[in-house]
Amino acid sequence: MTAPFSWRLPYAWPRKPLLARNVVATSQPLAAQAGLQMIAAGGNAVDAIVATAITLTLVEPVSNGIGSDAFAIVWDGKQLHGLNASGRSPAAWTPEYFDGGAVPAMGWNSVTVPGAVSAWVALHANHARELTDKARAACAGMIDAGIPMVSQSVLLRGVNDDAATLEALMRAFVECRVKPYYLHHGDLAPGTGHLRTSLEHGQELMRQLRGRVSGLCQPEYVLDIPGGHGKVPVGPNYLSSANPSATADSFAERGEPGPESRYRIVDYCGDVHLYPPES
């Protein structure tokens, strides 16, 4: 039986939300206030989500914390975004580590690397302007505490689909000690075609980015295959055979390349080079 509404109730869950233009619903009123304050300060729904989630780690740590995972569904007014920040397996978790057996259900060897903090960052940053001074300071604090951070951005037409903007974004990530991780090609969600670029344009941007910044700033350009088949790299291909009719690979046979295994390599400027070079 639901108790009548009263702010004097000792527990949060019987309280009723106040519906208005901007709503933040949580199981803890102080966390909801943090989200509302973020909106009042000019932030958007994602800013409110992050502020609320961080506050919950303090005011309701029983089921929330930076040691947990995170999941989010965000509607930006035009497109629905889903984020799965499940905890990653530790690097030492190899089949040999478990002697070929299953991962235990309990104990330290059942604990994954927390994904919550990476999700808070991944919810942001499709443009360098989003990395404000406050955002940079927050990243620095978490990284100084030993929490590695990566970025996941979406290639959006009219937002970041030019080489200069992408360069600025990736440089900003690295300046914040955040590793550029994924650059997502836009999903085939209905009503989002105006924000989606072509794969060819995305590949050309990645080719241009290769010539503008170091390897540390290079994200993986990926496509999420419709139907739940996972992500695959779809970046530019720089290599093709200069002799398609060849049947033998002299590099494999003799340990060095020969004329029958010569390749064409395209650099970031679009110029073609032979490997090995013609003598």
Secondary structure by P-SEA (a helix, b strand, c coil): ccccccccccccccbbbbbcccccccccaaaaaaaaaaaaacccaaaaaaaaaaaaacccccccccccccccccccccbbbbbbbccccccccccccccccccccccccccccccaaaaaaaacccccccccaaaaaaaaaaaaabbbbbbbbbbcccccccaaaaaaaaaaaaaaccccccccccccccccccccccaaaaaaaaaaaaaccccccccccccccccccbbbbbccccccccccccccccccccccccccbbbbbbccccbbbbccccc
